Each structure stands twice: as structure tokens, then as C-alpha cells.
Amino acid sequence: MEKSAVFGRNENAVLNSHTFEKVRSTKYTDAMTISGAVNKTAILLAIVTVSAGWGWLVINLAGSVGVVWATLAMFAALILALITSAMMQAAPITAPLYAFLEGSVLGCVSALFEAEYPGIVTNAVFLTLGTLLGLLIIYRVSGYHVTTQFRAGVVSATLAILLVYSANIVLRLFGLEVPFIHQGGLIEIGLSLFVVAIAALNLVLDFDLIEGGARSLAPKYMEWYCAFGVMVTLIWLYIEVLRLLAILASSRDDN
């Protein structure tokens, strides 16, 4: 499951600097808050966790049926992500559904990785959540404000990753691959580390834009939309961390 379809972004396809330009709350009591967005993110994370447990069981108990479900759920999650991005006011309904579907996909994928590399999922979960909490603490304590140059750099790198992933998908249809991505060794490890770093830095953009939404008095439903945006980034980060750990484990096995 590549980031290219569900998780790609152009200045963050879900949360970007234009997200709040056309949405304003007419009453302060109806406006989104940072704490509200955090609470909604926690709810979506809980849904993803429960759904991932279900997906894990499906793979282990049903095998091929789980793979079919994961494929269908992935495409359904993509459709919901597109609907949510186009109709932000639907986020209170579509965001939890997206979290459920994407969670089950993560559970299936995680079970397959765990079968190949025992213990990898626990490490990936802790590293992902640790990165989220670490960046959030640093962001809050430092009082850092995202600059135009920082945003442009992260967005450009994210777009480059999107293009490479998309090219790799197309080339695979013809039995080819983008050089270095799946060839092992230090180059593949370095590229994977770079992608993980960019995914993590996208969280900083998400934090900054959530603050922007609260300042601009965006309507209450934007809390769900912002939480959805954070989950999109967090899911991408988890997948990339899982992939990096698998590459490292495979390299150790080859030595």
C-alpha cells in the first residue's frame, strides 16, 4: 500500500494553507479549538487501533479472505479520503469511517509483516507514536512557527516522493521498478530514512495548520477534518516506519 494514492499531498492535500480561507464560524462558540481537534484525533486513533486488531484477526484466521478485504477496504478508504477532502463538512461522518477502513488495512498489513519479521509491529507502533509525541512536545515547547521556506521544502519533498511512488506503480505493470527502491543495501535504507523523515515533518505542518484553523475561527466540524488530516499523515508515517524496519531486518538476515 503506497502513500501515492491515499496519502499524497500538494502542500498537504488534506490540510494546507488554503484550507481555512473559505470556512469561518459566525459564532465563537461554534468555532473549532485546538483541544477539540486533539480530542477528535484521539477518537480516530482509537478507532484505527480497534479496527487494526480486527484486521489482524482476519488475516490470521481467514488468510486470503483477509487480503481481499484489505484490498477492498483500501480502495474504499481512498474514496472516503477524496470525499472528505472535497466536502469538509462531511468529516464528522467520513473521518471515523475512513479510520475504521484504514485501520483494518493496517491490521492486515501489520499481520503479514509480523509473520515475516516477529516483533516488528510493536517496534513500528512505538516508534510512530514516539515520533508523534516527540514532535508535538518540541513544537509546543519551542513555540516554533512554520516558515514559508520550511513548508515549501517539506511539500516539495513530499511531492517528489509521490511522483517516485506513482512511477514505481506504473513501471511494475510492465515488470520494471524505479532503481534503488527495492534493491537493498545502504541506498535503500537511506532512501527509506529520508521518506520517514519527510512523513514526520508533515506532522509539523499539520500542527501548524490546526493552530491556524483555531485562530481563524473555523467551524466546529473542522476539528474532525483536521483530525482526519493528522491521521492520514500518521498512517503514512507508520507504514514507512514498518517498511524501514523490514528493510533493516532483511539486511541483517542477509549478513
VENUR-V697455 format. One record per residue. N is the residue number from 1. PHI is phi in degrees with one decimal (999 if undefined). OMEGA is omega as a letter, one per 20 degrees, with the letter a starting at -180 (* if undefined). Layout:
BEGIN
N_PHI_OMEGA + N_PHI_OMEGA
END
This chain:
BEGIN
1_999_a + 2_-92.6_r + 3_-67.4_a + 4_-54.6_a + 5_-85.2_a + 6_-83.3_a + 7_-113.2_a + 8_-67.1_a + 9_-150.9_r + 10_-114.1_a + 11_54.0_a + 12_66.5_a + 13_-62.2_a + 14_-94.5_r + 15_-116.6_r + 16_-144.0_a + 17_-66.7_r + 18_-103.2_a + 19_-56.3_a + 20_-99.4_a + 21_-67.1_a + 22_-107.9_r + 23_-124.2_r + 24_-138.7_r + 25_-88.4_r + 26_-81.2_r + 27_-127.9_a + 28_-59.6_a + 29_-67.7_r + 30_-96.8_a + 31_-86.8_r + 32_-71.3_r + 33_-130.9_r + 34_-64.0_r + 35_-63.5_r + 36_-63.7_r + 37_-65.3_r + 38_-63.3_r + 39_-62.9_r + 40_-66.9_r + 41_-63.2_r + 42_-63.1_r + 43_-63.3_r + 44_-64.0_r + 45_-63.8_r + 46_-65.4_r + 47_-63.1_r + 48_-59.6_a + 49_-63.7_r + 50_-64.2_a + 51_-64.4_r + 52_-63.4_r + 53_-61.9_r + 54_-66.4_r + 55_-62.0_r + 56_-60.2_a + 57_-65.6_a + 58_-60.2_r + 59_-64.0_a + 60_-73.0_a + 61_-99.1_a + 62_-114.9_r + 63_60.8_a + 64_-61.9_r + 65_-62.3_r + 66_-64.4_r + 67_-65.0_r + 68_-63.3_r + 69_-60.8_a + 70_-60.2_r + 71_-64.7_r + 72_-64.7_a + 73_-65.3_r + 74_-63.8_r + 75_-69.0_r + 76_-64.8_r + 77_-64.4_r + 78_-61.0_r + 79_-62.5_r + 80_-64.0_r + 81_-63.2_r + 82_-66.3_r + 83_-63.2_a + 84_-63.7_r + 85_-66.2_a + 86_-85.3_a + 87_-127.4_a + 88_-60.2_a + 89_-68.9_r + 90_-85.7_a + 91_-55.1_r + 92_-59.1_r + 93_-99.8_a + 94_-74.7_a + 95_-63.1_r + 96_-63.2_r + 97_-64.8_r + 98_-60.1_a + 99_-60.9_r + 100_-64.4_a + 101_-65.2_a + 102_-67.4_r + 103_-62.6_r + 104_-65.9_r + 105_-64.5_r + 106_-60.9_r + 107_-62.6_r + 108_-64.8_a + 109_-63.4_a + 110_-63.0_r + 111_-63.1_r + 112_-66.7_r + 113_-65.6_a + 114_-64.5_r + 115_-65.1_a + 116_-84.5_a + 117_-132.3_a + 118_-55.2_r + 119_91.6_a + 120_-70.2_a + 121_-67.7_r + 122_-58.5_r + 123_-62.7_a + 124_-64.9_r + 125_-63.8_a + 126_-65.9_r + 127_-65.6_a + 128_-66.4_r + 129_-66.3_r + 130_-63.0_r + 131_-64.9_r + 132_-59.1_a + 133_-67.3_a + 134_-62.0_r + 135_-66.0_r + 136_-64.7_r + 137_-64.0_r + 138_-61.4_a + 139_-63.4_a + 140_-73.6_a + 141_-71.5_a + 142_-75.8_a + 143_68.4_a + 144_-67.5_r + 145_-114.4_a + 146_-62.0_r + 147_-90.3_r + 148_-62.1_a + 149_-66.5_r + 150_-62.9_a + 151_-61.6_a + 152_-63.0_r + 153_-66.0_a + 154_-67.2_r + 155_-63.7_r + 156_-62.4_r + 157_-65.3_r + 158_-63.8_r + 159_-63.9_r + 160_-62.3_r + 161_-62.3_r + 162_-56.8_a + 163_-65.4_r + 164_-65.3_r + 165_-62.0_r + 166_-63.4_r + 167_-62.5_a + 168_-65.0_r + 169_-63.0_a + 170_-65.1_a + 171_-64.0_r + 172_-64.1_r + 173_-64.0_r + 174_-109.0_r + 175_76.5_a + 176_-118.2_r + 177_-144.4_r + 178_-66.5_a + 179_-55.0_r + 180_80.3_a + 181_-65.5_a + 182_-123.4_a + 183_-103.4_r + 184_71.9_r + 185_81.5_a + 186_-64.5_a + 187_-65.5_r + 188_-65.3_r + 189_-63.2_r + 190_-62.5_r + 191_-64.2_r + 192_-65.2_r + 193_-60.7_r + 194_-62.0_a + 195_-64.7_r + 196_-60.2_r + 197_-63.2_r + 198_-66.8_r + 199_-60.6_r + 200_-64.7_a + 201_-67.0_r + 202_-63.2_r + 203_-62.8_r + 204_-62.9_r + 205_-61.6_r + 206_-63.4_r + 207_-58.0_a + 208_-62.9_a + 209_-75.2_r + 210_-65.2_r + 211_-60.6_r + 212_-63.4_r + 213_-64.2_r + 214_-66.4_r + 215_-65.0_a + 216_-86.3_r + 217_57.3_r + 218_-64.3_a + 219_-62.9_a + 220_-59.0_a + 221_-64.9_r + 222_-69.3_r + 223_-61.1_r + 224_-67.4_a + 225_-65.6_r + 226_-64.9_r + 227_-61.4_r + 228_-60.9_r + 229_-61.8_r + 230_-64.2_a + 231_-65.9_r + 232_-58.4_r + 233_-66.2_a + 234_-64.7_r + 235_-66.0_r + 236_-60.2_a + 237_-59.8_a + 238_-60.6_a + 239_-62.8_a + 240_-69.4_r + 241_-64.9_r + 242_-59.8_r + 243_-65.5_r + 244_-61.7_r + 245_-64.1_r + 246_-66.1_r + 247_-63.5_r + 248_-63.4_r + 249_-64.9_r + 250_-64.9_r + 251_-65.5_r + 252_-65.5_a + 253_-66.5_a + 254_-75.6_a + 255_-85.7_*
END
